[in-house]
């Protein structure tokens, strides 16, 4: 059965058993643009943006949705997010530069990161960025000095660590005490940071931010952390903290395999907003502007990676390796996080899986495996396979390992396709060499 839950909203199987995305045949896209190629469905992108806005805004007036750019950003996507009324969360000067190049309203951009460079901070202040989310005492001091030298007062949030485990992968858990991110509440560092920010002449503390990790399939960690951080913030009212903005971050989960059922966007919204309102009411706090930062859960479901099968190696009684023309260079997640994906034969989508195979990449690493022990219908060299839920982190974490060019990205909508990132050439990879 076609696993619709992991494919874009517009994905379907045509009368000949071929995968169609955004009205475009996956086989035709592979032929036109080559493989590997990342296909993004514009309708799914926009639908997810609108769902986040609707679910949070109807529960909390004035709530703002900030797209987490680290999931993947380029100028074309930045323009779509602007059209859909989203802000941006960036984590580097490069992501900020993309926003500026796309003429994204920079007052709607929030800059995160645990070790922003002086150059990045100066660039942000110079560009008129909306908020800088301060993550260390080193940054507090540097930003106060840089803003003062620029003759500006910079709006900031303080990132706190609430010490709550969201039960996700250890590499993507960020809200516990043992984390490089944020000021820990338990150690007293968060309290010290708030007092230092309030005293800084060139900084304007607008509120607090936390982020628990990603992807989070549970609702309770959001409720517990929201309540805890609000109670912590209330203790600083008499010291001058006016909590105007409050961000529980993002980390909202998506389905990568047909058996996964993450909470609906509305369930995340209900948990966060109901806790926010109840705790503020109990503490006598005015409800701050709520900021949320979905990234994966917007772009992830919109993306499908297409690969072409090359060599097939059958080891009797052991394993059959089906090798494709991409791998860990364009999707590091299986090697890094042991991530699992669905795999579909794009030209045989209605056929029943007959052979137990492992999808191997072309990179010179034994760990370059995209999917282990999955069923495929009669795999043959030249077949196109589709791996859905690939829009987040796969392209943004891509590398030129083995000096392989990174794949192109194609946006599809209503039967039309267009390149929004071209395939790299060998010459591209040598541009910086001297």
NULUM-643877 format. One record per residue (C-alpha): residue in one letter; chain; x, y negated, z negated. Coordinates in pm, whole numbers, plus 50000, padded with zeros to 5 digits. Example, Ala and Ser with C-alpha at 12.3 -4.5 7.8 and 13.67 -1.06 7.14 Angstrom:
<recs>
REC,r,c,x,y,z
REC,a,A,51230,50450,49220
REC,s,A,51367,50106,49286
</recs>
This chain:
<recs>
REC,r,c,x,y,z
REC,x,A,50000,50000,50000
REC,x,A,50125,49650,50090
REC,x,A,50250,49481,49767
REC,x,A,50076,49147,49824
REC,x,A,50156,49030,49470
REC,x,A,50526,48982,49555
REC,x,A,50486,48836,49904
REC,x,A,50392,48478,50003
REC,x,A,50025,48381,50004
REC,x,A,50004,48398,50384
REC,x,A,50181,48732,50427
REC,x,A,49985,49004,50606
REC,x,A,50028,49313,50821
REC,x,A,49913,49280,51182
REC,x,A,49736,49543,51390
REC,x,A,50067,49695,51496
REC,x,A,50189,49739,51140
REC,x,A,50430,49445,51148
REC,x,A,50490,49192,50872
REC,x,A,50361,48840,50940
REC,x,A,50451,48538,50724
REC,x,A,50294,48195,50774
REC,x,A,50143,48316,51099
REC,x,A,50488,48416,51231
REC,x,A,50601,48772,51303
REC,x,A,50896,48867,51083
REC,x,A,51044,49063,51375
REC,x,A,51021,48757,51601
REC,x,A,51181,48538,51334
REC,x,A,51467,48785,51298
REC,x,A,51515,48787,51675
REC,x,A,51502,48408,51711
REC,x,A,51715,48308,51412
REC,x,A,51928,48617,51360
REC,x,A,51979,48806,51036
REC,x,A,52019,48776,50751
REC,x,A,51772,48489,50733
REC,x,A,51564,48341,50452
REC,x,A,51202,48264,50542
REC,x,A,51009,48016,50326
REC,x,A,50632,47990,50350
REC,x,A,50527,47624,50327
REC,x,A,50169,47705,50226
REC,x,A,50288,47905,49925
REC,x,A,50525,47624,49820
REC,x,A,50249,47366,49832
REC,x,A,49994,47595,49667
REC,x,A,50225,47658,49373
REC,x,A,50298,47287,49333
REC,x,A,49927,47208,49333
REC,x,A,49846,47488,49090
REC,x,A,50101,47366,48839
REC,x,A,49976,47011,48861
REC,x,A,49612,47112,48832
REC,x,A,49654,47358,48545
REC,x,A,49862,47125,48329
REC,x,A,49704,46790,48419
REC,x,A,49349,46911,48353
REC,x,A,49453,47019,48005
REC,x,A,49689,46732,47925
REC,x,A,49634,46397,48095
REC,x,A,49953,46249,48233
REC,x,A,50149,46576,48230
REC,x,A,50435,46572,48479
REC,x,A,50569,46863,48682
REC,x,A,50942,46848,48757
REC,x,A,51075,47101,49007
REC,x,A,51390,47272,48876
REC,x,A,51625,47216,49168
REC,x,A,51879,47479,49066
REC,x,A,51636,47744,49194
REC,x,A,51705,47600,49542
REC,x,A,51692,47251,49685
REC,x,A,51767,47082,50013
REC,x,A,51639,46758,50169
REC,x,A,51343,46921,50347
REC,x,A,51219,47080,50025
REC,x,A,51277,46761,49826
REC,x,A,51047,46578,50068
REC,x,A,50778,46845,50024
REC,x,A,50798,46819,49645
REC,x,A,50773,46441,49669
REC,x,A,50465,46472,49890
REC,x,A,50310,46704,49631
REC,x,A,50367,46453,49350
REC,x,A,50641,46640,49164
REC,x,A,50952,46503,49001
REC,x,A,51288,46678,49005
REC,x,A,51511,46837,48744
REC,x,A,51874,46837,48865
REC,x,A,52183,46989,48707
REC,x,A,52467,46842,48913
REC,x,A,52577,46539,49106
REC,x,A,52527,46746,49421
REC,x,A,52161,46809,49348
REC,x,A,52116,46440,49269
REC,x,A,52285,46354,49600
REC,x,A,52033,46574,49783
REC,x,A,51749,46388,49613
REC,x,A,51901,46054,49711
REC,x,A,51957,46169,50070
REC,x,A,51592,46273,50093
REC,x,A,51490,45929,49958
REC,x,A,51324,46100,49662
REC,x,A,51212,45845,49399
REC,x,A,51505,45870,49158
REC,x,A,51305,45734,48865
REC,x,A,51130,46075,48874
REC,x,A,51458,46267,48844
REC,x,A,51586,46421,48518
REC,x,A,51953,46523,48493
REC,x,A,52034,46835,48286
REC,x,A,52359,47017,48215
REC,x,A,52588,47109,47927
REC,x,A,52906,46947,48062
REC,x,A,52826,46662,48299
REC,x,A,53141,46492,48421
REC,x,A,53206,46120,48367
REC,x,A,53176,46080,48744
REC,x,A,52835,46247,48747
REC,x,A,52713,46033,48458
REC,x,A,52837,45714,48624
REC,x,A,52678,45816,48956
REC,x,A,52346,45886,48781
REC,x,A,52343,45550,48603
REC,x,A,52443,45371,48923
REC,x,A,52167,45545,49121
REC,x,A,51900,45448,48868
REC,x,A,51809,45801,48762
REC,x,A,51497,45832,48549
REC,x,A,51631,46033,48255
REC,x,A,51952,46200,48150
REC,x,A,51898,46499,47922
REC,x,A,52189,46479,47680
REC,x,A,52342,46811,47578
REC,x,A,52647,46733,47360
REC,x,A,52805,46476,47130
REC,x,A,53076,46427,47391
REC,x,A,52811,46332,47644
REC,x,A,52630,46102,47401
REC,x,A,52945,45898,47349
REC,x,A,53048,45898,47715
REC,x,A,52704,45803,47845
REC,x,A,52665,45520,47594
REC,x,A,52999,45380,47709
REC,x,A,52927,45427,48082
REC,x,A,52582,45268,48059
REC,x,A,52727,44976,47866
REC,x,A,52999,44921,48125
REC,x,A,52728,44918,48393
REC,x,A,52523,44666,48196
REC,x,A,52230,44908,48164
REC,x,A,52030,45083,47896
REC,x,A,51982,45444,48006
REC,x,A,51668,45640,47914
REC,x,A,51754,45982,47772
REC,x,A,51608,46297,47623
REC,x,A,51794,46510,47368
REC,x,A,51810,46882,47440
REC,x,A,51756,47083,47125
REC,x,A,51792,47456,47072
REC,x,A,51502,47593,46867
REC,x,A,51664,47929,46794
REC,x,A,51386,48138,46948
REC,x,A,51457,48450,47156
REC,x,A,51230,48479,47463
REC,x,A,51332,48844,47521
REC,x,A,51475,48800,47869
REC,x,A,51818,48889,48011
REC,x,A,52108,48787,47786
REC,x,A,52263,48584,48069
REC,x,A,51947,48375,48113
REC,x,A,51854,48324,47748
REC,x,A,51925,47963,47653
REC,x,A,51718,47868,47348
REC,x,A,51890,48080,47083
REC,x,A,52149,47952,46835
REC,x,A,52436,48131,47016
REC,x,A,52413,47931,47340
REC,x,A,52629,47679,47519
REC,x,A,52317,47465,47576
REC,x,A,52166,47202,47350
REC,x,A,52193,47083,46991
REC,x,A,52097,47355,46745
REC,x,A,51823,47266,46501
REC,x,A,51942,47527,46248
REC,x,A,52298,47393,46225
REC,x,A,52189,47032,46176
REC,x,A,52348,46924,46503
REC,x,A,52012,46829,46655
REC,x,A,51939,46595,46364
REC,x,A,52282,46435,46396
REC,x,A,52233,46389,46772
REC,x,A,51899,46216,46727
REC,x,A,52045,45973,46473
REC,x,A,52345,45903,46697
REC,x,A,52122,45844,46999
REC,x,A,51895,45608,46806
REC,x,A,52200,45406,46699
REC,x,A,52355,45390,47048
REC,x,A,52312,45036,47188
REC,x,A,52304,45145,47553
REC,x,A,52074,45448,47523
REC,x,A,51697,45463,47486
REC,x,A,51581,45793,47334
REC,x,A,51245,45881,47492
REC,x,A,51194,46230,47355
REC,x,A,51309,46589,47318
REC,x,A,51363,46880,47554
REC,x,A,51419,47251,47502
REC,x,A,51447,47546,47735
REC,x,A,51414,47907,47621
REC,x,A,51549,48094,47922
REC,x,A,51416,48263,48236
REC,x,A,51219,48454,48347
REC,x,A,50987,48469,48045
REC,x,A,50695,48712,48067
REC,x,A,50568,48638,47714
REC,x,A,50353,48346,47602
REC,x,A,50428,48351,47229
REC,x,A,50783,48210,47255
REC,x,A,50645,47892,47416
REC,x,A,50389,47848,47138
REC,x,A,50640,47914,46861
REC,x,A,50908,47684,47003
REC,x,A,50664,47404,47085
REC,x,A,50530,47406,46729
REC,x,A,50878,47425,46577
REC,x,A,51028,47140,46782
REC,x,A,50730,46911,46724
REC,x,A,50752,46966,46347
REC,x,A,51123,46895,46364
REC,x,A,51062,46572,46560
REC,x,A,50798,46454,46314
REC,x,A,51062,46439,46043
REC,x,A,51236,46152,46223
REC,x,A,50943,45912,46260
REC,x,A,51061,45696,45970
REC,x,A,51410,45684,46122
REC,x,A,51277,45535,46443
REC,x,A,51209,45832,46671
REC,x,A,50909,45751,46891
REC,x,A,50836,46080,47065
REC,x,A,50713,45952,47400
REC,x,A,50810,46257,47606
REC,x,A,50823,46626,47524
REC,x,A,50953,46905,47747
REC,x,A,50932,47280,47679
REC,x,A,51135,47336,47996
REC,x,A,51040,47606,48243
REC,x,A,51138,47970,48278
REC,x,A,50796,48086,48397
REC,x,A,50812,48439,48536
REC,x,A,50718,48576,48878
REC,x,A,50657,48930,49001
REC,x,A,50959,49085,49170
REC,x,A,50809,49432,49195
REC,x,A,50455,49550,49254
REC,x,A,50412,49671,48896
REC,x,A,50502,49340,48731
REC,x,A,50221,49113,48610
REC,x,A,50350,48780,48478
REC,x,A,50104,48544,48308
REC,x,A,49907,48318,48539
REC,x,A,50007,47951,48557
REC,x,A,49690,47864,48365
REC,x,A,49789,48097,48082
REC,x,A,50125,47927,48040
REC,x,A,49949,47590,48053
REC,x,A,49687,47688,47797
REC,x,A,49946,47821,47552
REC,x,A,50174,47518,47574
REC,x,A,49905,47249,47578
REC,x,A,49686,47399,47308
REC,x,A,49987,47430,47077
REC,x,A,50101,47077,47162
REC,x,A,49761,46930,47081
REC,x,A,49702,47135,46766
REC,x,A,50041,47061,46616
REC,x,A,50031,46690,46704
REC,x,A,49684,46666,46552
REC,x,A,49798,46835,46232
REC,x,A,50105,46611,46204
REC,x,A,49931,46288,46301
REC,x,A,50151,46247,46609
REC,x,A,50037,46077,46926
REC,x,A,50044,46331,47208
REC,x,A,50360,46263,47410
REC,x,A,50386,46287,47787
REC,x,A,50428,46656,47862
REC,x,A,50703,46751,48109
REC,x,A,50735,47100,48253
REC,x,A,51009,47231,48480
REC,x,A,50909,47525,48702
REC,x,A,51162,47624,48965
REC,x,A,51169,47999,49029
REC,x,A,50791,48022,49000
REC,x,A,50741,47768,49280
REC,x,A,51005,47861,49537
REC,x,A,51059,48227,49446
REC,x,A,50726,48368,49570
REC,x,A,50751,48159,49889
REC,x,A,51074,48323,50007
REC,x,A,51139,48644,50199
REC,x,A,51486,48762,50303
REC,x,A,51512,48949,50633
REC,x,A,51802,49184,50704
REC,x,A,51893,49421,50988
REC,x,A,51994,49779,50916
REC,x,A,52334,49883,51049
REC,x,A,52522,50191,50927
REC,x,A,52339,50473,50752
REC,x,A,52544,50713,50540
REC,x,A,52387,51034,50414
REC,x,A,52571,51216,50136
REC,x,A,52382,51550,50106
REC,x,A,52253,51609,49756
REC,x,A,52383,51272,49637
REC,x,A,52247,50961,49809
REC,x,A,52163,50798,50141
REC,x,A,52312,50452,50185
REC,x,A,52130,50220,50424
REC,x,A,52360,49925,50490
REC,x,A,52233,49583,50593
REC,x,A,52401,49271,50731
REC,x,A,52375,49070,50407
REC,x,A,52406,49153,50041
REC,x,A,52561,49007,49728
REC,x,A,52691,48703,49918
REC,x,A,52334,48582,49977
REC,x,A,52166,48756,49679
REC,x,A,52390,48803,49376
REC,x,A,52099,48875,49138
REC,x,A,52100,49258,49157
REC,x,A,52475,49266,49085
REC,x,A,52465,48993,48820
REC,x,A,52134,49059,48643
REC,x,A,52047,49413,48757
REC,x,A,51744,49254,48923
REC,x,A,51495,49479,49104
REC,x,A,51312,49397,49427
REC,x,A,51052,49547,49656
REC,x,A,51177,49646,50002
REC,x,A,50951,49663,50308
REC,x,A,51030,49784,50658
REC,x,A,50904,49480,50850
REC,x,A,50818,49673,51167
REC,x,A,50672,49978,50991
REC,x,A,50483,49808,50713
REC,x,A,50189,50047,50715
REC,x,A,50402,50360,50725
REC,x,A,50446,50574,50417
REC,x,A,50793,50582,50266
REC,x,A,50955,50915,50355
REC,x,A,51319,50886,50256
REC,x,A,51480,50800,49925
REC,x,A,51755,50549,50006
REC,x,A,51974,50282,49852
REC,x,A,52003,49947,50030
REC,x,A,52370,49850,50037
REC,x,A,52519,49520,50146
REC,x,A,52816,49458,50374
REC,x,A,53045,49304,50111
REC,x,A,53365,49475,50000
REC,x,A,53236,49571,49654
REC,x,A,53088,49902,49539
REC,x,A,52844,49697,49330
REC,x,A,52703,49529,49641
REC,x,A,52365,49701,49627
REC,x,A,52036,49519,49684
REC,x,A,51800,49802,49586
REC,x,A,51863,50151,49450
REC,x,A,51657,50466,49508
REC,x,A,51365,50321,49699
REC,x,A,51142,50486,49958
REC,x,A,51159,50372,50322
REC,x,A,50979,50508,50629
REC,x,A,51235,50671,50860
REC,x,A,51504,50401,50842
REC,x,A,51695,50352,51167
REC,x,A,51980,50127,51273
REC,x,A,51832,49803,51407
REC,x,A,51524,49807,51182
REC,x,A,51438,49484,51002
REC,x,A,51376,49508,50630
REC,x,A,51210,49238,50420
REC,x,A,51288,49165,50056
REC,x,A,51022,48933,49904
REC,x,A,51035,48701,49601
REC,x,A,51375,48587,49731
REC,x,A,51325,48211,49749
REC,x,A,51473,48134,49408
REC,x,A,51841,48156,49316
REC,x,A,51933,48382,49608
REC,x,A,52014,48093,49848
REC,x,A,52131,47855,49575
REC,x,A,52378,48110,49430
REC,x,A,52499,48226,49771
REC,x,A,52872,48237,49838
REC,x,A,53119,48283,50120
REC,x,A,53269,48594,49964
REC,x,A,53471,48789,50223
REC,x,A,53438,48467,50428
REC,x,A,53091,48556,50545
REC,x,A,52875,48260,50655
REC,x,A,52572,48188,50441
REC,x,A,52235,48258,50609
REC,x,A,51998,48000,50755
REC,x,A,51667,47905,50600
REC,x,A,51350,47882,50808
REC,x,A,51025,47714,50701
REC,x,A,50707,47870,50843
REC,x,A,50356,47729,50851
REC,x,A,50047,47809,51058
REC,x,A,50235,48002,51324
REC,x,A,50522,47756,51360
REC,x,A,50877,47782,51232
REC,x,A,51162,47538,51192
REC,x,A,51516,47550,51062
REC,x,A,51571,47358,50738
REC,x,A,51923,47492,50685
REC,x,A,52128,47626,50976
REC,x,A,52352,47929,50959
REC,x,A,52708,47845,50866
REC,x,A,52978,47896,51127
REC,x,A,53334,48017,51074
REC,x,A,53444,47658,51140
REC,x,A,53211,47533,50863
REC,x,A,53387,47757,50614
REC,x,A,53725,47605,50702
REC,x,A,53617,47238,50695
REC,x,A,53773,47175,50355
REC,x,A,54094,47363,50419
REC,x,A,54408,47151,50464
</recs>
